[in-house]
Every structure is written in C-alpha cells, then in structure tokens.
Amino acid sequence: MNRAADVRLVADAARGDERAFAALYDRHVEPIYLQALSELGNEDDAQEVTQEVFAITWRKLSSVRLVDGSALPWMLVTCTNVTANRLRSQHRRPVAGSVSEEHPMANDTDRVDERFDSHRLMGRLEDEVMGMAELDQAVYRAVIHEERSYEATAVQLGISVASVRKRLNRVRTRLRHKFGGEL
C-alpha cells in the first residue's frame, strides 16, 4: 500500500469506517510506537502514548493534515506533543525525598540553580516549537531530540533531505531570534 492510500483511509475512517481506521492503525502503529519509545525510553509509557495518539487521531480525523498523501507526519507530531506533555507532567510532580533538608553546600545549590534555569529554558524552547508548523516540529524532534540523521528523518517523514535541512534551519533561526542571548 502506498502513502496515497492514507488519503482514502482517513476519508473513509472520518465517515465512520472502523475497518479503514484499523488499516490506518496497522500501517502506522510501529513508527508511532518506536518514536514514543525513543522519546520516553519506557515500553509501557510508549504503548500508552501510542494508544493516545490513535485516540486523538480518531477524534480529529476531519482535521488530520496529510503530507504528500500520508497521515504519518501528522501522527508523529501528535506523538511528540503527547510525549512532551507527559514529560512535562512528570517533571511537575514533586519527588519525595529528592531535596535534602540539610544545609546544602554552595556549589550544590549552584548546580541546582543551573539545572533549574536550563530546564526552564528548555520548556520555553519546547513551547515555542509547539507553535510552529507540524512538519517543522517533527523535523526538530527527529533531528534534535532523537538525534536522527537528515536522511533518516527525510525517510521517516516522507520528505526530501533538502526539505529537512530547510525546515531545521527555519526552526533554529526562529529560536535564535526569540532566545538568542539565552542559548
């Protein structure tokens, strides 16, 4: 089945055809799961994220944006967003016993402050990236977070290597303009 088949599957599924959605699921479950696993590093969490991505896809079938006839880029961006939300949520939860009640040494405090500032900046960068085009988000995550090559990213997203380079450059330029002095 070629990528253009997604056009038909998404259209049929949007009209309530559960078999079409099942076929869409079968076509894309593995790359979605592998991306979630690479971002989370935990099989159970990756399975939960994968299921959530497909639940979101089902609810938003009428607004799924196809790229070169494929739903996969939209689903990968959705996966990245669900994963990022999950990671942010996990970081907000206090971990009992993680901060010593004793008097910390000065350089320990400095390291905590540096980590906090770095984490806060990363959160702001992620928020800025979330406001970009879905394909730009997918390129950024694949190359920067997953450390995939331009070639692997191009194959994963169904675009050319030149497009990967152009989109990544656009993302980096936008982030430099927004956060230049902080990076």
Residue pairs with C-beta under 8 A, 6 or more apart in sequence:
1 27
2 69
3 68
3 69
3 70
3 72
3 158
4 69
5 27
5 69
6 24
6 27
6 66
6 69
6 70
6 71
6 72
7 66
7 69
8 20
9 20
9 21
9 23
9 24
9 27
9 71
10 20
10 24
10 61
10 64
10 66
10 71
12 20
13 20
13 21
13 24
13 58
13 61
14 61
14 62
21 58
21 61
24 57
24 71
25 54
28 71
28 72
28 75
29 50
29 54
31 72
31 76
31 156
32 50
32 53
32 54
32 75
32 76
32 79
33 46
33 47
33 50
35 76
35 79
35 80
35 83
35 146
36 45
36 46
36 47
36 49
36 50
36 53
36 79
36 82
36 83
37 43
37 46
38 146
39 79
39 80
39 83
39 87
39 141
39 145
39 146
40 46
40 49
40 83
40 86
40 87
45 86
49 79
49 82
49 83
49 86
50 79
52 82
53 75
53 78
53 79
53 82
56 78
56 82
57 64
57 71
57 74
57 75
57 78
64 71
64 74
64 75
65 74
65 134
66 74
67 73
67 74
67 135
67 157
67 158
67 159
68 158
68 159
70 158
72 156
72 157
72 158
73 134
73 135
73 138
73 157
73 158
73 159
74 134
76 138
76 141
76 142
76 156
76 157
77 134
77 135
77 137
77 138
77 141
80 137
80 138
80 141
80 145
81 130
81 137
84 126
84 130
88 123
88 126
91 119
104 112
121 179
121 182
121 183
124 179
125 175
125 179
128 174
128 175
128 178
128 179
129 136
129 137
129 140
129 141
129 171
129 175
130 137
132 140
132 171
132 174
135 157
135 159
135 167
136 167
136 170
136 171
138 157
139 153
139 157
139 164
139 167
139 168
139 171
140 167
140 168
140 171
142 148
142 152
142 153
142 156
142 157
143 149
143 150
143 153
143 164
143 168
144 168
148 156
150 161
150 164
150 165
150 168
151 161
153 164
154 160
154 161
154 163
154 164
157 164
159 167
175 183
176 183
